[in-house]
Amino acid sequence: MSTSTELQASTASRERLLKTLRYEQPDRIPIDFGGTAVTGVHASCVAALRDYYGLEKRPVRVHEPFQMLALIEEDLRAAMGVDVVGVFARNTMFGFPAERWKNWNFNGLNVLVPGDFNTTIDARGDTLIYPEGDMTVPPSGRMPRGGYFFDSIIRQEPIDEDALNPEDNTEEFKPIAQADLDHLARSAREAGATGAGVIAGFGGTAFGDIALVPGPFLKHPKGIRDVTEWYVSTRSRRDYIHKIFELQCEVALENLARIYAAVGDQVHAVFICGTDFGTQTSAFCSVQTLRDLYFPYYKQVNDWIHGHTEWKSFKHSCGAVSKFIHTFIEAGFDILNPVQCSAAGMEAEKLKAEFGDRMVFWGGGVDTQKVLPFGTSAEVREQVLRRCEIFAPGGGFVFNTIHNVQAGTPVENIVAMLDAVHEFNG
């Protein structure tokens, strides 16, 4: 039987996150690694961390094969001091479930991958992966020889302008199956039982996310699936894109109602959309395009969430997006990730001063382009402490890197980052 002290300790991480999301000062900055597909850690780095902390020798589980992200299991979460646990959709980006684990040699590292993670090697030595694990259809992902993650293979058929049908681009959006609901309910219960804060990615609400447009999870994707053609279409075929988003939104709202009935408020934050609006120096579109094309659907989803649940709404967008943040807030987003402070106009001090009481910054803790992978441990520590000083006051800051921790990042630098957060937290 748990004592009251043990119970309080087990829920400290959850209370830490909840206070942060309410813009109250928590006892410590909450830390997330592995809670989402954009706040994760590459499998090679997870394996290195397990070795560094002297944890049980066993292969890591690659639960997100597109980016080759591995699960941060309970013993490693404890060693790292992580406060957040993720709930993931049943199927991976390649359309098969993360279950029935098997061994796979990944650049000399033995890892566990899902049972339907089926690959072949082509004449160039590249690794090809197949949608739903079905090797009778063309592959949907490619990992270059010696690479660290997969890229989508574009499989778009020639476009007949007179025969374009928005339903072709919405075949992946369907009423959620009972097996998927059961999985989410079970995963939410398990996550809640850890005492951690819980963030979930249910899927179906990512309007125009360019990682999803090619349909790597579909055996024979139809419609506009080429990335360039999609971007062109957001300008030249806007009515067509609106029809796609309308159909998607209708299904999403129906699914959210069923999902909430299954998981309830065991979940504290929900990953809504990963559509990127910024580059390193500029933006993919104008504020007006965001408002005209995306805003109406974001608003419907977020209004439903805020009207029916206690969940907070999480928006991922890389790049220089400061000019969009007012619109993100108006659309109902509570959380911004990855907070790319190295992009134009994304200085940490500016973001905190202008938006720190209206937008939770989930990320931005250290630069993953230069400082974390290529800096010294001292440089990592210095940047982490400075970012914590800026973002932490008054709550509204969940520590994470700027996007996932990439392969090749020295484990000493990852540990220096974690040690710096704990140093700041006291």
URZI-V690370 format. One record per residue. N is the residue number from 1. RES is the residue in one letter. BURIAL is 1 if it has 9 or more other C-alpha atoms within 8 Angstrom, else 0. Layout:
BEGIN
((N | RES | BURIAL) (N | RES | BURIAL))
END
This chain:
BEGIN
((1 | M | 0) (2 | S | 0) (3 | T | 0) (4 | S | 0) (5 | T | 0) (6 | E | 0) (7 | L | 1) (8 | Q | 0) (9 | A | 0) (10 | S | 1) (11 | T | 1) (12 | A | 1) (13 | S | 1) (14 | R | 1) (15 | E | 1) (16 | R | 1) (17 | L | 1) (18 | L | 1) (19 | K | 1) (20 | T | 1) (21 | L | 1) (22 | R | 0) (23 | Y | 1) (24 | E | 1) (25 | Q | 1) (26 | P | 1) (27 | D | 0) (28 | R | 0) (29 | I | 1) (30 | P | 1) (31 | I | 1) (32 | D | 1) (33 | F | 1) (34 | G | 1) (35 | G | 1) (36 | T | 1) (37 | A | 1) (38 | V | 0) (39 | T | 1) (40 | G | 1) (41 | V | 1) (42 | H | 1) (43 | A | 1) (44 | S | 1) (45 | C | 1) (46 | V | 1) (47 | A | 1) (48 | A | 1) (49 | L | 1) (50 | R | 1) (51 | D | 1) (52 | Y | 0) (53 | Y | 0) (54 | G | 0) (55 | L | 1) (56 | E | 0) (57 | K | 0) (58 | R | 0) (59 | P | 0) (60 | V | 1) (61 | R | 1) (62 | V | 1) (63 | H | 1) (64 | E | 1) (65 | P | 1) (66 | F | 1) (67 | Q | 1) (68 | M | 1) (69 | L | 1) (70 | A | 1) (71 | L | 1) (72 | I | 1) (73 | E | 0) (74 | E | 0) (75 | D | 0) (76 | L | 1) (77 | R | 1) (78 | A | 0) (79 | A | 0) (80 | M | 0) (81 | G | 0) (82 | V | 1) (83 | D | 1) (84 | V | 1) (85 | V | 1) (86 | G | 1) (87 | V | 1) (88 | F | 1) (89 | A | 1) (90 | R | 1) (91 | N | 1) (92 | T | 1) (93 | M | 1) (94 | F | 1) (95 | G | 1) (96 | F | 1) (97 | P | 1) (98 | A | 1) (99 | E | 0) (100 | R | 0) (101 | W | 1) (102 | K | 0) (103 | N | 0) (104 | W | 0) (105 | N | 0) (106 | F | 0) (107 | N | 0) (108 | G | 0) (109 | L | 0) (110 | N | 1) (111 | V | 1) (112 | L | 1) (113 | V | 1) (114 | P | 1) (115 | G | 1) (116 | D | 1) (117 | F | 1) (118 | N | 1) (119 | T | 1) (120 | T | 0) (121 | I | 1) (122 | D | 0) (123 | A | 0) (124 | R | 0) (125 | G | 0) (126 | D | 1) (127 | T | 1) (128 | L | 1) (129 | I | 1) (130 | Y | 1) (131 | P | 1) (132 | E | 1) (133 | G | 1) (134 | D | 1) (135 | M | 1) (136 | T | 0) (137 | V | 1) (138 | P | 0) (139 | P | 1) (140 | S | 1) (141 | G | 1) (142 | R | 1) (143 | M | 1) (144 | P | 1) (145 | R | 0) (146 | G | 0) (147 | G | 0) (148 | Y | 0) (149 | F | 1) (150 | F | 1) (151 | D | 0) (152 | S | 1) (153 | I | 1) (154 | I | 0) (155 | R | 1) (156 | Q | 1) (157 | E | 0) (158 | P | 0) (159 | I | 0) (160 | D | 0) (161 | E | 0) (162 | D | 0) (163 | A | 0) (164 | L | 1) (165 | N | 0) (166 | P | 1) (167 | E | 0) (168 | D | 1) (169 | N | 1) (170 | T | 1) (171 | E | 0) (172 | E | 0) (173 | F | 1) (174 | K | 0) (175 | P | 0) (176 | I | 0) (177 | A | 0) (178 | Q | 0) (179 | A | 0) (180 | D | 1) (181 | L | 1) (182 | D | 1) (183 | H | 1) (184 | L | 1) (185 | A | 1) (186 | R | 0) (187 | S | 1) (188 | A | 1) (189 | R | 1) (190 | E | 0) (191 | A | 1) (192 | G | 1) (193 | A | 0) (194 | T | 0) (195 | G | 1) (196 | A | 1) (197 | G | 1) (198 | V | 1) (199 | I | 1) (200 | A | 1) (201 | G | 1) (202 | F | 1) (203 | G | 0) (204 | G | 0) (205 | T | 1) (206 | A | 1) (207 | F | 1) (208 | G | 0) (209 | D | 1) (210 | I | 1) (211 | A | 0) (212 | L | 0) (213 | V | 1) (214 | P | 1) (215 | G | 0) (216 | P | 1) (217 | F | 1) (218 | L | 1) (219 | K | 1) (220 | H | 0) (221 | P | 1) (222 | K | 1) (223 | G | 1) (224 | I | 1) (225 | R | 1) (226 | D | 1) (227 | V | 1) (228 | T | 0) (229 | E | 1) (230 | W | 1) (231 | Y | 0) (232 | V | 1) (233 | S | 1) (234 | T | 1) (235 | R | 0) (236 | S | 0) (237 | R | 1) (238 | R | 1) (239 | D | 0) (240 | Y | 1) (241 | I | 1) (242 | H | 1) (243 | K | 1) (244 | I | 1) (245 | F | 1) (246 | E | 1) (247 | L | 1) (248 | Q | 1) (249 | C | 1) (250 | E | 0) (251 | V | 1) (252 | A | 1) (253 | L | 1) (254 | E | 1) (255 | N | 1) (256 | L | 0) (257 | A | 0) (258 | R | 1) (259 | I | 1) (260 | Y | 1) (261 | A | 0) (262 | A | 1) (263 | V | 1) (264 | G | 1) (265 | D | 1) (266 | Q | 1) (267 | V | 1) (268 | H | 1) (269 | A | 1) (270 | V | 1) (271 | F | 1) (272 | I | 1) (273 | C | 1) (274 | G | 1) (275 | T | 1) (276 | D | 1) (277 | F | 1) (278 | G | 1) (279 | T | 1) (280 | Q | 1) (281 | T | 1) (282 | S | 1) (283 | A | 1) (284 | F | 0) (285 | C | 0) (286 | S | 0) (287 | V | 1) (288 | Q | 0) (289 | T | 1) (290 | L | 1) (291 | R | 1) (292 | D | 0) (293 | L | 1) (294 | Y | 1) (295 | F | 1) (296 | P | 1) (297 | Y | 1) (298 | Y | 1) (299 | K | 1) (300 | Q | 1) (301 | V | 1) (302 | N | 1) (303 | D | 1) (304 | W | 1) (305 | I | 1) (306 | H | 1) (307 | G | 0) (308 | H | 0) (309 | T | 1) (310 | E | 0) (311 | W | 1) (312 | K | 1) (313 | S | 1) (314 | F | 1) (315 | K | 1) (316 | H | 1) (317 | S | 1) (318 | C | 1) (319 | G | 1) (320 | A | 1) (321 | V | 1) (322 | S | 0) (323 | K | 0) (324 | F | 1) (325 | I | 0) (326 | H | 0) (327 | T | 1) (328 | F | 1) (329 | I | 1) (330 | E | 0) (331 | A | 1) (332 | G | 1) (333 | F | 1) (334 | D | 1) (335 | I | 1) (336 | L | 1) (337 | N | 1) (338 | P | 1) (339 | V | 1) (340 | Q | 1) (341 | C | 1) (342 | S | 0) (343 | A | 1) (344 | A | 1) (345 | G | 0) (346 | M | 1) (347 | E | 1) (348 | A | 1) (349 | E | 0) (350 | K | 0) (351 | L | 1) (352 | K | 1) (353 | A | 0) (354 | E | 0) (355 | F | 0) (356 | G | 1) (357 | D | 1) (358 | R | 0) (359 | M | 1) (360 | V | 1) (361 | F | 1) (362 | W | 1) (363 | G | 1) (364 | G | 1) (365 | G | 1) (366 | V | 1) (367 | D | 1) (368 | T | 1) (369 | Q | 0) (370 | K | 0) (371 | V | 1) (372 | L | 1) (373 | P | 1) (374 | F | 0) (375 | G | 1) (376 | T | 1) (377 | S | 1) (378 | A | 0) (379 | E | 1) (380 | V | 1) (381 | R | 1) (382 | E | 0) (383 | Q | 1) (384 | V | 1) (385 | L | 1) (386 | R | 0) (387 | R | 1) (388 | C | 1) (389 | E | 0) (390 | I | 1) (391 | F | 1) (392 | A | 1) (393 | P | 0) (394 | G | 0) (395 | G | 1) (396 | G | 1) (397 | F | 1) (398 | V | 1) (399 | F | 1) (400 | N | 1) (401 | T | 1) (402 | I | 1) (403 | H | 1) (404 | N | 1) (405 | V | 1) (406 | Q | 1) (407 | A | 1) (408 | G | 0) (409 | T | 1) (410 | P | 0) (411 | V | 1) (412 | E | 0) (413 | N | 1) (414 | I | 1) (415 | V | 0) (416 | A | 1) (417 | M | 1) (418 | L | 1) (419 | D | 1) (420 | A | 1) (421 | V | 1) (422 | H | 0) (423 | E | 0) (424 | F | 0) (425 | N | 0) (426 | G | 0))
END
